[in-house]
Amino acid sequence: MSEVLLTVLYPWPKDTAQFESDYDAHLKLLHAKSGIPSEARPYTITKFHSGPDGDPPFYQMFSMPFASGQALQDTMSSEGMQQVAADAARISSGGAPTIMIGEPR
């Protein structure tokens, strides 16, 4: 398998200010547990805005590429990344985050 993309979609939080604060701490945890240098951003974060039909179903999206499905699996099975995944669920006060894995085209 070629490069894969991990995508985490966060539903609208009950309290956006609290989510933003929690998410900043979550990113610090991600960097600490994954070994990503604090100044590096090998991921993208997209904050969604309301459109003509109102609020979209998701508030924010996190996307990070991995060299392969095996690289993603190896990374996510580590104890540190299990802590990061648990923290993602904890801060998602509007419901469980949606996790998707795909291939960029």
Biopython code that builds the backbone (N, CA, C, O; Angstrom):
import numpy as np
from Bio.PDB.StructureBuilder import StructureBuilder

atoms = [
    (1, "MET", "N", (0.844, -1.183, 0.000)),
    (1, "MET", "CA", (0.000, 0.000, 0.000)),
    (1, "MET", "C", (0.887, 1.243, 0.000)),
    (1, "MET", "O", (1.947, 1.265, 0.626)),
    (2, "SER", "N", (0.447, 2.255, -0.697)),
    (2, "SER", "CA", (1.191, 3.499, -0.758)),
    (2, "SER", "C", (0.862, 4.375, 0.457)),
    (2, "SER", "O", (0.299, 3.908, 1.447)),
    (3, "GLU", "N", (1.223, 5.632, 0.355)),
    (3, "GLU", "CA", (0.979, 6.573, 1.451)),
    (3, "GLU", "C", (-0.489, 6.537, 1.879)),
    (3, "GLU", "O", (-1.390, 6.430, 1.047)),
    (4, "VAL", "N", (-0.708, 6.628, 3.176)),
    (4, "VAL", "CA", (-2.065, 6.699, 3.709)),
    (4, "VAL", "C", (-2.218, 7.972, 4.530)),
    (4, "VAL", "O", (-1.247, 8.531, 5.040)),
    (5, "LEU", "N", (-3.445, 8.403, 4.639)),
    (5, "LEU", "CA", (-3.753, 9.631, 5.358)),
    (5, "LEU", "C", (-4.695, 9.299, 6.504)),
    (5, "LEU", "O", (-5.777, 8.750, 6.297)),
    (6, "LEU", "N", (-4.269, 9.640, 7.714)),
    (6, "LEU", "CA", (-5.115, 9.514, 8.894)),
    (6, "LEU", "C", (-5.889, 10.815, 9.032)),
    (6, "LEU", "O", (-5.301, 11.896, 9.052)),
    (7, "THR", "N", (-7.199, 10.707, 9.124)),
    (7, "THR", "CA", (-8.049, 11.888, 9.277)),
    (7, "THR", "C", (-8.920, 11.704, 10.510)),
    (7, "THR", "O", (-9.555, 10.664, 10.687)),
    (8, "VAL", "N", (-8.944, 12.728, 11.361)),
    (8, "VAL", "CA", (-9.787, 12.726, 12.553)),
    (8, "VAL", "C", (-10.734, 13.920, 12.428)),
    (8, "VAL", "O", (-10.300, 15.068, 12.330)),
    (9, "LEU", "N", (-12.033, 13.625, 12.433)),
    (9, "LEU", "CA", (-13.059, 14.655, 12.327)),
    (9, "LEU", "C", (-13.726, 14.840, 13.690)),
    (9, "LEU", "O", (-14.265, 13.896, 14.268)),
    (10, "TYR", "N", (-13.678, 16.063, 14.184)),
    (10, "TYR", "CA", (-14.263, 16.377, 15.489)),
    (10, "TYR", "C", (-15.632, 17.027, 15.301)),
    (10, "TYR", "O", (-15.747, 18.021, 14.584)),
    (11, "PRO", "N", (-16.685, 16.474, 15.943)),
    (11, "PRO", "CA", (-17.997, 17.127, 15.874)),
    (11, "PRO", "C", (-17.963, 18.452, 16.645)),
    (11, "PRO", "O", (-17.034, 18.730, 17.404)),
    (12, "TRP", "N", (-18.982, 19.236, 16.428)),
    (12, "TRP", "CA", (-19.059, 20.520, 17.130)),
    (12, "TRP", "C", (-19.017, 20.296, 18.642)),
    (12, "TRP", "O", (-19.827, 19.543, 19.182)),
    (13, "PRO", "N", (-18.079, 20.945, 19.321)),
    (13, "PRO", "CA", (-17.985, 20.766, 20.776)),
    (13, "PRO", "C", (-19.104, 21.509, 21.499)),
    (13, "PRO", "O", (-19.695, 22.451, 20.971)),
    (14, "LYS", "N", (-19.373, 21.062, 22.707)),
    (14, "LYS", "CA", (-20.377, 21.735, 23.541)),
    (14, "LYS", "C", (-19.900, 23.135, 23.908)),
    (14, "LYS", "O", (-20.708, 24.055, 24.038)),
    (15, "ASP", "N", (-18.588, 23.297, 24.075)),
    (15, "ASP", "CA", (-17.986, 24.579, 24.451)),
    (15, "ASP", "C", (-16.746, 24.764, 23.570)),
    (15, "ASP", "O", (-15.717, 24.130, 23.800)),
    (16, "THR", "N", (-16.850, 25.633, 22.563)),
    (16, "THR", "CA", (-15.742, 25.783, 21.614)),
    (16, "THR", "C", (-14.482, 26.352, 22.270)),
    (16, "THR", "O", (-13.374, 25.944, 21.922)),
    (17, "ALA", "N", (-14.632, 27.282, 23.211)),
    (17, "ALA", "CA", (-13.455, 27.847, 23.879)),
    (17, "ALA", "C", (-12.714, 26.765, 24.665)),
    (17, "ALA", "O", (-11.484, 26.717, 24.655)),
    (18, "GLN", "N", (-13.461, 25.904, 25.339)),
    (18, "GLN", "CA", (-12.838, 24.809, 26.088)),
    (18, "GLN", "C", (-12.152, 23.833, 25.133)),
    (18, "GLN", "O", (-11.049, 23.361, 25.405)),
    (19, "PHE", "N", (-12.814, 23.534, 24.009)),
    (19, "PHE", "CA", (-12.215, 22.635, 23.022)),
    (19, "PHE", "C", (-10.898, 23.205, 22.518)),
    (19, "PHE", "O", (-9.906, 22.483, 22.422)),
    (20, "GLU", "N", (-10.882, 24.487, 22.196)),
    (20, "GLU", "CA", (-9.655, 25.111, 21.682)),
    (20, "GLU", "C", (-8.521, 25.002, 22.690)),
    (20, "GLU", "O", (-7.388, 24.692, 22.321)),
    (21, "SER", "N", (-8.812, 25.250, 23.941)),
    (21, "SER", "CA", (-7.806, 25.135, 24.992)),
    (21, "SER", "C", (-7.330, 23.687, 25.124)),
    (21, "SER", "O", (-6.131, 23.414, 25.185)),
    (22, "ASP", "N", (-8.289, 22.776, 25.165)),
    (22, "ASP", "CA", (-7.950, 21.362, 25.268)),
    (22, "ASP", "C", (-7.169, 20.880, 24.048)),
    (22, "ASP", "O", (-6.260, 20.059, 24.173)),
    (23, "TYR", "N", (-7.526, 21.392, 22.866)),
    (23, "TYR", "CA", (-6.862, 20.935, 21.645)),
    (23, "TYR", "C", (-5.409, 21.401, 21.604)),
    (23, "TYR", "O", (-4.538, 20.670, 21.132)),
    (24, "ASP", "N", (-5.143, 22.597, 22.089)),
    (24, "ASP", "CA", (-3.747, 23.061, 22.167)),
    (24, "ASP", "C", (-2.923, 22.103, 23.030)),
    (24, "ASP", "O", (-1.809, 21.733, 22.660)),
    (25, "ALA", "N", (-3.467, 21.708, 24.171)),
    (25, "ALA", "CA", (-2.775, 20.751, 25.046)),
    (25, "ALA", "C", (-2.682, 19.380, 24.373)),
    (25, "ALA", "O", (-1.691, 18.671, 24.542)),
    (26, "HIS", "N", (-3.703, 19.012, 23.616)),
    (26, "HIS", "CA", (-3.704, 17.734, 22.896)),
    (26, "HIS", "C", (-2.567, 17.691, 21.873)),
    (26, "HIS", "O", (-1.884, 16.675, 21.741)),
    (27, "LEU", "N", (-2.368, 18.787, 21.155)),
    (27, "LEU", "CA", (-1.272, 18.830, 20.169)),
    (27, "LEU", "C", (0.087, 18.709, 20.858)),
    (27, "LEU", "O", (0.992, 18.057, 20.336)),
    (28, "LYS", "N", (0.231, 19.325, 22.012)),
    (28, "LYS", "CA", (1.486, 19.184, 22.766)),
    (28, "LYS", "C", (1.708, 17.737, 23.172)),
    (28, "LYS", "O", (2.835, 17.243, 23.127)),
    (29, "LEU", "N", (0.640, 17.054, 23.567)),
    (29, "LEU", "CA", (0.729, 15.637, 23.911)),
    (29, "LEU", "C", (1.120, 14.827, 22.680)),
    (29, "LEU", "O", (1.980, 13.950, 22.766)),
    (30, "LEU", "N", (0.503, 15.108, 21.540)),
    (30, "LEU", "CA", (0.847, 14.424, 20.293)),
    (30, "LEU", "C", (2.338, 14.560, 19.998)),
    (30, "LEU", "O", (3.009, 13.572, 19.701)),
    (31, "HIS", "N", (2.847, 15.769, 20.079)),
    (31, "HIS", "CA", (4.260, 16.001, 19.810)),
    (31, "HIS", "C", (5.140, 15.241, 20.804)),
    (31, "HIS", "O", (6.133, 14.628, 20.412)),
    (32, "ALA", "N", (4.787, 15.279, 22.055)),
    (32, "ALA", "CA", (5.590, 14.616, 23.088)),
    (32, "ALA", "C", (5.595, 13.097, 22.904)),
    (32, "ALA", "O", (6.648, 12.466, 22.991)),
    (33, "LYS", "N", (4.439, 12.516, 22.655)),
    (33, "LYS", "CA", (4.325, 11.058, 22.582)),
    (33, "LYS", "C", (4.809, 10.485, 21.251)),
    (33, "LYS", "O", (5.212, 9.323, 21.186)),
    (34, "SER", "N", (4.772, 11.298, 20.188)),
    (34, "SER", "CA", (5.176, 10.797, 18.873)),
    (34, "SER", "C", (6.624, 11.126, 18.535)),
    (34, "SER", "O", (7.185, 10.574, 17.589)),
    (35, "GLY", "N", (7.234, 12.031, 19.314)),
    (35, "GLY", "CA", (8.603, 12.441, 19.011)),
    (35, "GLY", "C", (8.692, 13.496, 17.922)),
    (35, "GLY", "O", (9.784, 13.792, 17.436)),
    (36, "ILE", "N", (7.553, 14.072, 17.529)),
    (36, "ILE", "CA", (7.572, 15.145, 16.531)),
    (36, "ILE", "C", (8.138, 16.395, 17.200)),
    (36, "ILE", "O", (7.632, 16.811, 18.243)),
    (37, "PRO", "N", (9.178, 17.004, 16.623)),
    (37, "PRO", "CA", (9.707, 18.239, 17.220)),
    (37, "PRO", "C", (8.611, 19.298, 17.334)),
    (37, "PRO", "O", (7.734, 19.384, 16.474)),
    (38, "SER", "N", (8.663, 20.092, 18.384)),
    (38, "SER", "CA", (7.586, 21.049, 18.665)),
    (38, "SER", "C", (7.373, 22.047, 17.532)),
    (38, "SER", "O", (6.260, 22.542, 17.352)),
    (39, "GLU", "N", (8.416, 22.350, 16.769)),
    (39, "GLU", "CA", (8.278, 23.327, 15.690)),
    (39, "GLU", "C", (7.781, 22.700, 14.383)),
    (39, "GLU", "O", (7.412, 23.423, 13.457)),
    (40, "ALA", "N", (7.768, 21.387, 14.299)),
    (40, "ALA", "CA", (7.351, 20.695, 13.080)),
    (40, "ALA", "C", (5.835, 20.499, 13.062)),
    (40, "ALA", "O", (5.205, 20.311, 14.103)),
    (41, "ARG", "N", (5.270, 20.546, 11.868)),
    (41, "ARG", "CA", (3.836, 20.290, 11.699)),
    (41, "ARG", "C", (3.640, 19.392, 10.487)),
    (41, "ARG", "O", (3.284, 19.877, 9.413)),
    (42, "PRO", "N", (3.866, 18.091, 10.641)),
    (42, "PRO", "CA", (3.684, 17.178, 9.512)),
    (42, "PRO", "C", (2.203, 16.829, 9.297)),
    (42, "PRO", "O", (1.886, 15.817, 8.671)),
    (43, "TYR", "N", (1.327, 17.649, 9.803)),
    (43, "TYR", "CA", (-0.112, 17.425, 9.739)),
    (43, "TYR", "C", (-0.791, 18.732, 9.378)),
    (43, "TYR", "O", (-0.179, 19.798, 9.438)),
    (44, "THR", "N", (-2.049, 18.646, 9.006)),
    (44, "THR", "CA", (-2.836, 19.851, 8.766)),
    (44, "THR", "C", (-4.062, 19.820, 9.668)),
    (44, "THR", "O", (-4.584, 18.757, 10.007)),
    (45, "ILE", "N", (-4.502, 20.999, 10.042)),
    (45, "ILE", "CA", (-5.713, 21.159, 10.844)),
    (45, "ILE", "C", (-6.617, 22.112, 10.074)),
    (45, "ILE", "O", (-6.203, 23.208, 9.695)),
    (46, "THR", "N", (-7.842, 21.688, 9.849)),
    (46, "THR", "CA", (-8.809, 22.507, 9.134)),
    (46, "THR", "C", (-9.990, 22.778, 10.060)),
    (46, "THR", "O", (-10.618, 21.854, 10.578)),
    (47, "LYS", "N", (-10.278, 24.050, 10.256)),
    (47, "LYS", "CA", (-11.447, 24.435, 11.055)),
    (47, "LYS", "C", (-12.548, 24.803, 10.056)),
    (47, "LYS", "O", (-12.344, 25.631, 9.168)),
    (48, "PHE", "N", (-13.708, 24.180, 10.214)),
    (48, "PHE", "CA", (-14.808, 24.398, 9.289)),
    (48, "PHE", "C", (-15.646, 25.597, 9.711)),
    (48, "PHE", "O", (-15.747, 25.926, 10.893)),
    (49, "HIS", "N", (-16.244, 26.240, 8.712)),
    (49, "HIS", "CA", (-17.090, 27.409, 8.958)),
    (49, "HIS", "C", (-18.512, 27.115, 8.502)),
    (49, "HIS", "O", (-18.755, 26.223, 7.689)),
    (50, "SER", "N", (-19.428, 27.877, 9.040)),
    (50, "SER", "CA", (-20.819, 27.755, 8.610)),
    (50, "SER", "C", (-20.931, 28.183, 7.153)),
    (50, "SER", "O", (-20.202, 29.058, 6.686)),
    (51, "GLY", "N", (-21.848, 27.556, 6.455)),
    (51, "GLY", "CA", (-22.096, 27.882, 5.056)),
    (51, "GLY", "C", (-23.545, 28.271, 4.864)),
    (51, "GLY", "O", (-24.258, 28.527, 5.834)),
    (52, "PRO", "N", (-23.983, 28.318, 3.617)),
    (52, "PRO", "CA", (-25.374, 28.714, 3.350)),
    (52, "PRO", "C", (-26.407, 27.776, 3.972)),
    (52, "PRO", "O", (-27.545, 28.174, 4.217)),
    (53, "ASP", "N", (-26.004, 26.528, 4.226)),
    (53, "ASP", "CA", (-26.926, 25.559, 4.829)),
    (53, "ASP", "C", (-26.740, 25.432, 6.337)),
    (53, "ASP", "O", (-27.281, 24.514, 6.954)),
    (54, "GLY", "N", (-25.977, 26.347, 6.934)),
    (54, "GLY", "CA", (-25.761, 26.314, 8.381)),
    (54, "GLY", "C", (-24.431, 25.686, 8.740)),
    (54, "GLY", "O", (-23.504, 25.655, 7.931)),
    (55, "ASP", "N", (-24.347, 25.185, 9.961)),
    (55, "ASP", "CA", (-23.105, 24.582, 10.442)),
    (55, "ASP", "C", (-22.881, 23.227, 9.784)),
    (55, "ASP", "O", (-23.821, 22.449, 9.624)),
    (56, "PRO", "N", (-21.645, 22.943, 9.405)),
    (56, "PRO", "CA", (-21.336, 21.605, 8.901)),
    (56, "PRO", "C", (-21.369, 20.608, 10.062)),
    (56, "PRO", "O", (-21.366, 21.020, 11.222)),
    (57, "PRO", "N", (-21.401, 19.310, 9.771)),
    (57, "PRO", "CA", (-21.488, 18.332, 10.853)),
    (57, "PRO", "C", (-20.212, 18.247, 11.694)),
    (57, "PRO", "O", (-20.232, 17.723, 12.807)),
    (58, "PHE", "N", (-19.116, 18.759, 11.161)),
    (58, "PHE", "CA", (-17.854, 18.691, 11.894)),
    (58, "PHE", "C", (-17.297, 20.081, 12.130)),
    (58, "PHE", "O", (-17.456, 20.983, 11.308)),
    (59, "TYR", "N", (-16.648, 20.233, 13.258)),
    (59, "TYR", "CA", (-16.048, 21.502, 13.669)),
    (59, "TYR", "C", (-14.620, 21.634, 13.142)),
    (59, "TYR", "O", (-14.202, 22.704, 12.698)),
    (60, "GLN", "N", (-13.880, 20.519, 13.200)),
    (60, "GLN", "CA", (-12.454, 20.576, 12.875)),
    (60, "GLN", "C", (-11.988, 19.226, 12.344)),
    (60, "GLN", "O", (-12.537, 18.176, 12.679)),
    (61, "MET", "N", (-10.941, 19.290, 11.491)),
    (61, "MET", "CA", (-10.362, 18.081, 10.916)),
    (61, "MET", "C", (-8.844, 18.106, 11.102)),
    (61, "MET", "O", (-8.188, 19.121, 10.867)),
    (62, "PHE", "N", (-8.310, 16.972, 11.525)),
    (62, "PHE", "CA", (-6.871, 16.765, 11.649)),
    (62, "PHE", "C", (-6.499, 15.722, 10.600)),
    (62, "PHE", "O", (-7.145, 14.677, 10.513)),
    (63, "SER", "N", (-5.460, 15.992, 9.798)),
    (63, "SER", "CA", (-4.989, 15.032, 8.794)),
    (63, "SER", "C", (-3.475, 14.909, 8.889)),
    (63, "SER", "O", (-2.755, 15.902, 9.004)),
    (64, "MET", "N", (-3.012, 13.664, 8.839)),
    (64, "MET", "CA", (-1.568, 13.414, 8.908)),
    (64, "MET", "C", (-1.222, 12.242, 7.986)),
    (64, "MET", "O", (-1.824, 11.172, 8.082)),
    (65, "PRO", "N", (-0.248, 12.448, 7.094)),
    (65, "PRO", "CA", (0.144, 11.364, 6.192)),
    (65, "PRO", "C", (1.121, 10.395, 6.855)),
    (65, "PRO", "O", (1.903, 10.771, 7.728)),
    (66, "PHE", "N", (1.056, 9.158, 6.423)),
    (66, "PHE", "CA", (2.001, 8.118, 6.835)),
    (66, "PHE", "C", (2.505, 7.434, 5.571)),
    (66, "PHE", "O", (1.780, 7.345, 4.580)),
    (67, "ALA", "N", (3.736, 6.955, 5.602)),
    (67, "ALA", "CA", (4.364, 6.355, 4.424)),
    (67, "ALA", "C", (3.609, 5.120, 3.929)),
    (67, "ALA", "O", (3.632, 4.813, 2.737)),
    (68, "SER", "N", (2.950, 4.422, 4.834)),
    (68, "SER", "CA", (2.223, 3.207, 4.465)),
    (68, "SER", "C", (1.208, 2.872, 5.542)),
    (68, "SER", "O", (1.216, 3.444, 6.631)),
    (69, "GLY", "N", (0.339, 1.936, 5.215)),
    (69, "GLY", "CA", (-0.611, 1.468, 6.212)),
    (69, "GLY", "C", (0.093, 0.822, 7.389)),
    (69, "GLY", "O", (-0.342, 0.951, 8.533)),
    (70, "GLN", "N", (1.180, 0.129, 7.105)),
    (70, "GLN", "CA", (1.944, -0.515, 8.170)),
    (70, "GLN", "C", (2.577, 0.531, 9.090)),
    (70, "GLN", "O", (2.609, 0.356, 10.308)),
    (71, "ALA", "N", (3.083, 1.625, 8.496)),
    (71, "ALA", "CA", (3.672, 2.697, 9.310)),
    (71, "ALA", "C", (2.619, 3.317, 10.218)),
    (71, "ALA", "O", (2.895, 3.621, 11.379)),
    (72, "LEU", "N", (1.411, 3.503, 9.689)),
    (72, "LEU", "CA", (0.315, 4.029, 10.504)),
    (72, "LEU", "C", (-0.021, 3.055, 11.629)),
    (72, "LEU", "O", (-0.166, 3.455, 12.784)),
    (73, "GLN", "N", (-0.143, 1.788, 11.286)),
    (73, "GLN", "CA", (-0.480, 0.770, 12.290)),
    (73, "GLN", "C", (0.595, 0.691, 13.372)),
    (73, "GLN", "O", (0.278, 0.611, 14.558)),
    (74, "ASP", "N", (1.852, 0.713, 12.970)),
    (74, "ASP", "CA", (2.949, 0.655, 13.942)),
    (74, "ASP", "C", (2.920, 1.862, 14.871)),
    (74, "ASP", "O", (3.111, 1.733, 16.081)),
    (75, "THR", "N", (2.680, 3.031, 14.297)),
    (75, "THR", "CA", (2.637, 4.254, 15.098)),
    (75, "THR", "C", (1.465, 4.230, 16.071)),
    (75, "THR", "O", (1.629, 4.515, 17.257)),
    (76, "MET", "N", (0.284, 3.890, 15.565)),
    (76, "MET", "CA", (-0.913, 3.949, 16.395)),
    (76, "MET", "C", (-0.962, 2.856, 17.457)),
    (76, "MET", "O", (-1.699, 2.978, 18.435)),
    (77, "SER", "N", (-0.193, 1.798, 17.277)),
    (77, "SER", "CA", (-0.205, 0.730, 18.281)),
    (77, "SER", "C", (0.744, 1.001, 19.443)),
    (77, "SER", "O", (0.774, 0.241, 20.411)),
    (78, "SER", "N", (1.520, 2.082, 19.352)),
    (78, "SER", "CA", (2.431, 2.400, 20.453)),
    (78, "SER", "C", (1.646, 2.891, 21.666)),
    (78, "SER", "O", (0.555, 3.443, 21.526)),
    (79, "GLU", "N", (2.204, 2.690, 22.844)),
    (79, "GLU", "CA", (1.537, 3.126, 24.073)),
    (79, "GLU", "C", (1.288, 4.630, 24.075)),
    (79, "GLU", "O", (0.225, 5.092, 24.489)),
    (80, "GLY", "N", (2.282, 5.392, 23.608)),
    (80, "GLY", "CA", (2.144, 6.848, 23.581)),
    (80, "GLY", "C", (1.006, 7.310, 22.687)),
    (80, "GLY", "O", (0.254, 8.214, 23.050)),
    (81, "MET", "N", (0.879, 6.690, 21.517)),
    (81, "MET", "CA", (-0.188, 7.091, 20.609)),
    (81, "MET", "C", (-1.545, 6.596, 21.087)),
    (81, "MET", "O", (-2.566, 7.197, 20.751)),
    (82, "GLN", "N", (-1.582, 5.527, 21.856)),
    (82, "GLN", "CA", (-2.839, 5.100, 22.466)),
    (82, "GLN", "C", (-3.308, 6.166, 23.459)),
    (82, "GLN", "O", (-4.507, 6.412, 23.591)),
    (83, "GLN", "N", (-2.358, 6.798, 24.157)),
    (83, "GLN", "CA", (-2.697, 7.881, 25.074)),
    (83, "GLN", "C", (-3.229, 9.088, 24.299)),
    (83, "GLN", "O", (-4.171, 9.749, 24.736)),
    (84, "VAL", "N", (-2.618, 9.369, 23.149)),
    (84, "VAL", "CA", (-3.071, 10.487, 22.314)),
    (84, "VAL", "C", (-4.479, 10.215, 21.806)),
    (84, "VAL", "O", (-5.321, 11.113, 21.823)),
    (85, "ALA", "N", (-4.752, 8.998, 21.357)),
    (85, "ALA", "CA", (-6.087, 8.642, 20.862)),
    (85, "ALA", "C", (-7.127, 8.767, 21.976)),
    (85, "ALA", "O", (-8.229, 9.266, 21.743)),
    (86, "ALA", "N", (-6.787, 8.323, 23.169)),
    (86, "ALA", "CA", (-7.713, 8.438, 24.299)),
    (86, "ALA", "C", (-7.977, 9.904, 24.624)),
    (86, "ALA", "O", (-9.099, 10.272, 24.969)),
    (87, "ASP", "N", (-6.953, 10.734, 24.516)),
    (87, "ASP", "CA", (-7.119, 12.157, 24.784)),
    (87, "ASP", "C", (-8.002, 12.807, 23.724)),
    (87, "ASP", "O", (-8.796, 13.693, 24.040)),
    (88, "ALA", "N", (-7.872, 12.375, 22.465)),
    (88, "ALA", "CA", (-8.726, 12.913, 21.392)),
    (88, "ALA", "C", (-10.188, 12.641, 21.714)),
    (88, "ALA", "O", (-11.037, 13.516, 21.542)),
    (89, "ALA", "N", (-10.482, 11.440, 22.177)),
    (89, "ALA", "CA", (-11.851, 11.103, 22.553)),
    (89, "ALA", "C", (-12.302, 11.930, 23.755)),
    (89, "ALA", "O", (-13.455, 12.358, 23.812)),
    (90, "ARG", "N", (-11.409, 12.157, 24.708)),
    (90, "ARG", "CA", (-11.756, 12.918, 25.913)),
    (90, "ARG", "C", (-12.132, 14.358, 25.589)),
    (90, "ARG", "O", (-13.098, 14.883, 26.143)),
    (91, "ILE", "N", (-11.389, 14.998, 24.707)),
    (91, "ILE", "CA", (-11.632, 16.422, 24.433)),
    (91, "ILE", "C", (-12.794, 16.645, 23.470)),
    (91, "ILE", "O", (-13.250, 17.779, 23.322)),
    (92, "SER", "N", (-13.280, 15.608, 22.819)),
    (92, "SER", "CA", (-14.351, 15.730, 21.828)),
    (92, "SER", "C", (-15.702, 15.712, 22.536)),
    (92, "SER", "O", (-16.389, 14.691, 22.558)),
    (93, "SER", "N", (-16.070, 16.842, 23.107)),
    (93, "SER", "CA", (-17.260, 16.920, 23.951)),
    (93, "SER", "C", (-18.577, 16.859, 23.181)),
    (93, "SER", "O", (-19.635, 16.680, 23.785)),
    (94, "GLY", "N", (-18.526, 17.002, 21.870)),
    (94, "GLY", "CA", (-19.748, 16.945, 21.070)),
    (94, "GLY", "C", (-20.069, 15.551, 20.572)),
    (94, "GLY", "O", (-21.015, 15.366, 19.806)),
    (95, "GLY", "N", (-19.296, 14.573, 20.997)),
    (95, "GLY", "CA", (-19.470, 13.195, 20.549)),
    (95, "GLY", "C", (-18.120, 12.633, 20.152)),
    (95, "GLY", "O", (-17.134, 13.364, 20.067)),
    (96, "ALA", "N", (-18.080, 11.368, 19.916)),
    (96, "ALA", "CA", (-16.809, 10.711, 19.558)),
    (96, "ALA", "C", (-16.295, 11.245, 18.226)),
    (96, "ALA", "O", (-17.078, 11.476, 17.305)),
    (97, "PRO", "N", (-14.974, 11.444, 18.119)),
    (97, "PRO", "CA", (-14.429, 11.860, 16.831)),
    (97, "PRO", "C", (-14.557, 10.717, 15.815)),
    (97, "PRO", "O", (-14.542, 9.541, 16.178)),
    (98, "THR", "N", (-14.682, 11.083, 14.553)),
    (98, "THR", "CA", (-14.733, 10.130, 13.457)),
    (98, "THR", "C", (-13.327, 9.972, 12.910)),
    (98, "THR", "O", (-12.679, 10.958, 12.559)),
    (99, "ILE", "N", (-12.849, 8.726, 12.835)),
    (99, "ILE", "CA", (-11.491, 8.454, 12.352)),
    (99, "ILE", "C", (-11.597, 7.744, 11.013)),
    (99, "ILE", "O", (-12.282, 6.730, 10.885)),
    (100, "MET", "N", (-10.905, 8.293, 10.014)),
    (100, "MET", "CA", (-10.926, 7.704, 8.685)),
    (100, "MET", "C", (-9.487, 7.554, 8.187)),
    (100, "MET", "O", (-8.610, 8.352, 8.516)),
    (101, "ILE", "N", (-9.272, 6.517, 7.393)),
    (101, "ILE", "CA", (-7.973, 6.268, 6.795)),
    (101, "ILE", "C", (-8.188, 6.134, 5.291)),
    (101, "ILE", "O", (-9.058, 5.391, 4.838)),
    (102, "GLY", "N", (-7.385, 6.862, 4.530)),
    (102, "GLY", "CA", (-7.552, 6.834, 3.078)),
    (102, "GLY", "C", (-6.230, 7.014, 2.370)),
    (102, "GLY", "O", (-5.187, 7.203, 2.996)),
    (103, "GLU", "N", (-6.291, 6.952, 1.055)),
    (103, "GLU", "CA", (-5.118, 7.147, 0.214)),
    (103, "GLU", "C", (-5.258, 8.463, -0.531)),
    (103, "GLU", "O", (-6.249, 8.667, -1.231)),
    (104, "PRO", "N", (-4.284, 9.364, -0.395)),
    (104, "PRO", "CA", (-4.332, 10.608, -1.158)),
    (104, "PRO", "C", (-4.240, 10.306, -2.654)),
    (104, "PRO", "O", (-3.569, 9.360, -3.064)),
    (105, "ARG", "N", (-4.902, 11.097, -3.438)),
    (105, "ARG", "CA", (-4.868, 10.910, -4.894)),
    (105, "ARG", "C", (-4.376, 12.145, -5.574)),
    (105, "ARG", "O", (-4.279, 12.178, -6.801)),
]
sb = StructureBuilder()
sb.init_structure("model")
sb.init_model(0)
sb.init_chain("A")
sb.init_seg("    ")
for serial, (resi, resn, name, xyz) in enumerate(atoms, 1):
    if name == "N":
        sb.init_residue(resn, " ", resi, " ")
    sb.init_atom(name, np.array(xyz, "f"), 0.0, 1.0, " ", f" {name:<3s}", serial, name[0])
structure = sb.get_structure()
